[in-house]
């Protein structure tokens, strides 16, 4: 299966059309250096997390700071180049890398500074959540991030940002204090509630449509160093029992306090050392939940999740925050597996939705794939719908299909399965998708409109202001009217 294009990128010039002297002058000025085909390190520099993505940029600008980013944007605009932007390179759609154009790589920009007096952490646009957790946990603090430590902060935050702190402290984008961003005119701007507030509204959920964020300033919160993880795994061999587990979990999730963020997973236990060998290869309903409250209170609060029968594995107990954040890393390695992930919001988890989901989920073509139901609500749902660009906040659950497999020859089969179950489950949703899990974004404008709902027209107006020629099109694209 061929690598897919994404977004609404229009035809632009490639590096072959750029005058050699102009190209040399640009490359000489980039402090972080440039890499192009034939150079040592080119293949490593263009590789991203999703092994399905195999694109070849004409030039990679490895930016060391905001000045390099400004030069790269100005160069791309002057020569009408296709631009892609890499932060952590973890986006499932592979938007970090383009063919023939200019890849602006922020991965060298990973510095993190914690300001204890202000209660904030500032991180470079190429930082990962592991970088932030490393620095903030030195002070018993954390910023709401993702659930895999190698995820870049940029893509996750600009697309919203769901993690284990979502119900206690909100989305990643809800915890932004300010950003520094290079817009399409090559200018470095600060955006916050008090400065360029329109732009600040747009980048909180609007993706990479309005510029390249070179640094993020987050609010940080007391978290850890230990949190309580509840992680029982129940056999899914009996489909009626699996239905019963989801029905019970639905009722429990409706009354859980904000300190708890939970999921229900339909999965197959991997042959990983953390799991008992007897559980390897078993299909399961897993009910992971994380509490940031008192460890003793959390153990009692989450105990009912562990007493729904005899689990085939139970990894529950206190766990360091940084270990929890990296626990899934080995299961989703960079460049080694094929990924196609899609998600949609559910209006509820009624018996009819469970009845439709269970047989389809158990028929998944890859044992590495998982179907996840994310409990939402709490702090993230109390932010007004029009306070940020991020789309739907009132849904009680997010349903995601994290399709993962090793053999490229199986790509079409896995993609087709994901698209079919995703389409079928729309019967239980009144709209809205999470754009950090977009598949390839192949639905283009329809997908983006579904994600932003009533915020979409305001985002188009913002795109007209800050990027009227759609320089930043390698994303889940908001197309300017021009």
N, C-alpha and C positions, 0 to 999 in steps of 0.2 A: 504494500500500500504506500503510495507516494506521500511525502510530507505535504501538509495542507497549508494554504495561505490563510491569513486571518485578518480581521478588521476590514477597513474600506480603503486600503492603500491604493492610491492612483499611480499611474505610470509616471516614473521620474527617471532622470538620467542616472547612469551608473558611473563608477569611477573611471571607466575606460574613456569617457567623454571629457574628463578633466585635464586641462593642460598640465604637462609634467612638471613645469616649474612651479605652478600654483600648488600642486599636490606636494612637492618637495618642501616648499615653504611652510605649508600647513603642518606636515609631519615633523619638521624640525622644531616647530614652536610648541608642540605638545609635550609638556614636562613629563607626563607619565609614559610617553612613547606610543608608537603605532605598530601594528602588525598587519601584514597582508599575506595573501597566498604565496607559498614558497618560503616564508620566513619560519625560523624555529619558533615553535609554540603556537603557530596559527591554529592548528586543529584543536589544541587544548583551549585556546581562547574563545573559539566559536562554539564549543560544546556547552550545552545547557542541560538541565536536569532531565528533561523528557527525551528518552532515547529515540523517539519517533522523529525528532527534529534534526534535519541534516541540511542546513542552509550555509551558504558561503558568502559572507560579506566581502565587498571589494576592499574595504579597509576597516580595521578595528582601532579606534582611538581609546587607549587605556588611560582614562583621566585621573590625574592625581589631585585635582582640586577644581573649584568652581571656575577658575580662569580657563582651564582646559575645556570644560563643558561649554563655556561661552564661545570659545574659538570654534569648537566643533559644530555648534548650532549655526553660527554665522557662516562657516564654510559650507555646510549642507544647504543652507538657504540660498547662498550665492550661486551654487552650482546645481540647484534643484535636484538634490540627491534624495533617494529613499533613505529614511532614518529608522533605525531601531535603537532601543535604549535598554541596556542591561543593568539591573541592580544586583539581585542575587541569582538571576537566571533560573528561577524556580517555577515561573508561571507555566501551567500545564499546556497552554496554547503555543508556547514557544515564541512569544512576541519579542523576546529579547534579541533575536537574531534575524537578519534579513538576507536576501540574495542580492549580490552585486553592489549594494549601497554602502552606507556608512553606519557601522555599529558603534554607538557611543557607550563605552563600557565604564561603569562606575565602580566595578568590583574592587579597585585599589582603595576606594574611599570608605574605610570601615572603622574609622575612629569613633569612640564613644566617650563622652564626658558626663559625669553625674554631678549635678549642682544640688547639694543637700539643702542649702538655704532656700532655694527656690522650689525644691521638690520636683525637679525635672531631670531628664536625661536628653542629651543632644547626640545624634548619631549621623554619620555620613551616609549618603544615598546608596552606597554599596554594602552597607552592614547587613548582617543576618540577625535573626532573633537570638541565636546563640551568642553573638557578640554583645548584644544588649544585656542578656541575662548574666553573662560573665561579669560585667561591670556593675550592674545594679544589685546583684545578689551579694556583692561584697559589703553592702550596706543594708541587707535585708529588704530590698525593694525590687519591684518588677514593673514593667510597662506591659499592658495587655497586648499580647502578640498572638502568634499562631501556635500550632501543635507539633511542628517539626522544626528543629533548631536551625536547619540549613536553609529555611525559607528566608528570602530577602525581605527586609522591612519595607522597602519601597512599594513593590507590587501589592503585597498584602494590605498595607495601610491605605494606599490610594484606592483599592477596591473595597474597602470596608474594614476587614480584619476580624475574623472569628477565632477565638481561642478559649482556653480554660477559664479566663477571667471575664468572659463576655457578660455574664449575668450579675456579677458583683461590681464591675467597673466599666462595662460597656465595650464597644468595638475599639479596635486600634485607632481608627480615625476619630472616634469620640474623645480620645485622650491626647490629640494633637494640640499643642500650644501655639506653635508657629512652624513655618517651613521657609527655607531659602529655595527659590525656584528660578531656573533659567527659562524664560518664555521664548516663543518663536522668533522674536525680534532680537534675540541674543542678549537681552538685559537680565541681570540678576535682581530679583525682587524678593522682598520678605512679605509673606502673607500670614496674617493672624486676624483675630477678631477686630483689632484696631487699625490694621494696615492692609490695604488691598483685600478688604473683607469679602468682596465678591469672589475673588480668586480663591480665598481660603474656604469659602462655602463649597466651591466646585471641586477642589482637590480632595475633599473629605468624602470619598466615594466615587468621584468622577474619573478615576483611573489616570493614566498618563496622557490625557487628551490636551492638557493646557501648558505643559512644559516638563522640564526635567528637574526633579527635586534633588538638590545637592546635599541638604541636611534637614533632618526632622527633629523637632523638640517635642518630647512627650511628657505628660504628667506621669509620675511614678507613685506606686502605692506600696505599703508594707505587705509583703508576701514572703512566707517561708521563714527560715531556710527549708523547713519541712512543711509539706501539705499532706492531706490524707487522700490517697487514691483507693477507691473501691473498684475492683476489677474481677468480677466473677464471670466465668464462661460456662454456659449451659449447652448441652447437646441440642442440635437442631435436627437430629434424625427423625424425630416425631414432629411432623408439621403442625399438628393440632397443639402440641405443647409449645411450639414456637409462637403460634398465634396467641396462646394464653399469656406467655411471657410479655409480648408486646402490649397486650391489653392491660395487664397489671402495671407495666412500666408507664404507660400513658396516664393512668390515674395517679400514680406516685409522682410523676414529673409535674403534674398540675399543682401540687402543694409544696414542692421543694422550695426552701428559702434561697435568696439570692446568692448566698455563699457557695452554693452548689451549682456546677454546670455538668450536665450529664449527656450521654449518648446511648443509643441502642445500635449495635452492630450485627449484621449478618455476614459471617466471615468464616474462613477456614484457618485453624491454628497453624502457624508456620513452624517449620523445624528449627526453632530458635531456642537457645539455651535457657531463656527465661521461663519457658513453658515445660511442664513435665513431658517426658518422652512419650508417654502413653497417650497424650492429648494431640500429638503432632498429626496433622492431616485430618483432624475431626472438624466437621462443620458445626458451627456454634452460633448461638445468640449471646453476644457479650453485652454487658451492661456497665460500662465504665462511667464513673462519676468522680469528680474532684471537688473537695471542699477546702476552702482557704480559711475556715474558722478554726476554733480550738480542736486539737487532735482528738481529745477524749470525746468531745461532743460530736465531732464528725463521725467517729467510729460507730457511735450509737445511732446517729441519724441515718447512716447509710447501711446499717446492718440488715434491714429488710431486703435490700438488693441481693444479699448473699444467702438468703434463706428461702429461696424459691424452689427448693429441691436440692439435689446434690450436684454442685458444679463439677465439671471435669477438670477445671483448673481455677484457682483463685489467687490472684496476685495482689490482693488488698493489703493495705498497711501504710504507715507513714513513709514518705518518699521525698528526697530532696527536690526542690523545684527544678533545678537545672537538669537533674536526671530524668524527671518526668518530661521535660521539654524535648529531650533528645531520645526518648524511649522508642519512638517510631522511626528514627533516622535510618537504622540498618534495613528496615523493610522497604524503604523507598530510596535506593541509592541513585546517585547522579549518573545519568548516561547509560546505565546498564539495563534498564527496563523500559517498556513502552507504557505510556500513560494517556488515558483519555477519560477525563473526569467532567461530569455534568451534575447540576443540582437545580432544585426548584423548591419554593416554599410551599408548605402544606397548610391548608386552612384548619386542619385538625388531623387526628389519627383515629378516625372512626373505624368500626369493625369492617366496613366495606373497603376502606383503604388498606387495612391490614390483610384482608382476604385477597385483594388484588396484588399486593406486594409480595407476600411470602412465596408463592410458587414461582414467580418470575425471578426473584432474588436467588432462590435455591437452584435455579437453572442457569446460573451464570457460567460462561464458558471457561473462565480462568479461576482457579482456586486462590490466586493472589488478589483477586478483586474483592472489594468489600462494599456493602451497602450500609450507609450510616444515616441514622435519624438523629439530628442535633436538637436538643432541647434549647429553645430560645427564651425570650422574655427577660424579666429582670431589668437591670439598668439599661441595656441596649434598647429595650422597648419603650422606655420612658422619655427618650429624646424625641421631640416633635418631628414628624415626617418631613417637614420642610426646613428643619434646622441645618441639615447638611444635604449634600447631593445624594448620599446613600439611599437606596430604594426602600424596599418594604421593611418595616420594623414591627408590624403588628402580628405577624405570623407566629404561631406557637412552635412550629417545627420547620427545620430545613432538612430535606431529603437529598442526599448526595450519593452518586454512583461513582465510586473511585476505582475505575477499571484499570487493572494493572496486569501485565503479562510479559513474558520474556522473549518469545519467538516472534520476530517480525512477520513471519508467514501467517500468524494468527491475528494480525491487526484488523483486517476487514471484519472478521467474525466478531471480535470483541467490540469494535466500534458500532457495528450494526446492532448488537445486543443492547448496548448502552443507549443508543438513540431510540430504540423501540420501547424500552422500559421507561425511559424519561418521558417520551410522548404519551405513553399509556397513563402514567401517574398524574398527568396534567388534569385528569378528570377530578382530582381531589385538591386542586389549587385554583384560586381565583386570579392568579397572576403573580409574576415576580420570579426572578432568577438571581442567583448569586454569581456575579461576574468573575470572581476568582476561580470558579469551576465552570468554564464556558465550553468545554470540549475544544474545538478549534475556533469557536465563535462563528461558525459557518452560516448561522442564520442572520448574521450581520445586523442591519438596522432593526429588524423585528426583535432580535434578542436584546439589543440595547434599550429599545423602547419598553420592553417587558420588564427590564431590570429597574428602570428609573421611574416609570409610571408618570405621575403628574409633575415630577421634577425635570422631565426630559426637555421641554421647550426652553426652560431657563438655562439648561446646560448648553443647548444649541446657541442661545444668545451669547453665552460666555465664550463659547468656541469662536464665534464670529469676532469677538473682541480680541482674544489673545492668540488665536491661531487661525486666521481667516483663510489661509491657503492649505490648511490641513497638513502642515509639515510633520506633525506627530500623528501618524495614521496607523502605525503598527501597534494596535491596541484594540480593545473593544470600542470601536470608533464612534465618536459623536461627530457626524458630518456637518461642517459649516454650510450655511445656506448659499454661500458664494460659489 
